[in-house]
């Protein structure tokens, strides 16, 4: 949610999204996927239906898709 809010705010203000905070959050999300891959793999269908849908911002969805490609 916070990443989505950041992206919406940046778009509204015509500001670059790649702030240090954004980069840190994306890297943290990648780390969480890697650290908890066993649990996440068990819940992937649920996560895809509830969180990582086509309506999600492509920047965030790309992190999930990269994890799925591993």
BELHULIN-V487545 format. One record per pair of residues at least 6 apart in sequence whose ideal C-beta (glycine too) atoms are under 7 Angstrom apart, sorted by sequence separation. I is the first residue (numbers start at 1). J is the second residue. D is the distance in Angstrom with one decimal. If there is no record, write none. Layout:
[[I	J	D] [I	J	D]]
This chain:
[[10	16	6.9] [10	17	4.5] [33	40	6.0] [52	61	5.9] [7	17	5.7] [52	64	4.5] [6	22	5.9] [3	25	5.7] [30	63	5.8] [29	63	5.3] [33	67	4.2] [26	63	6.1] [17	59	7.0] [7	57	5.1] [7	59	6.5] [4	57	5.9] [4	60	6.9] [3	60	5.4]]
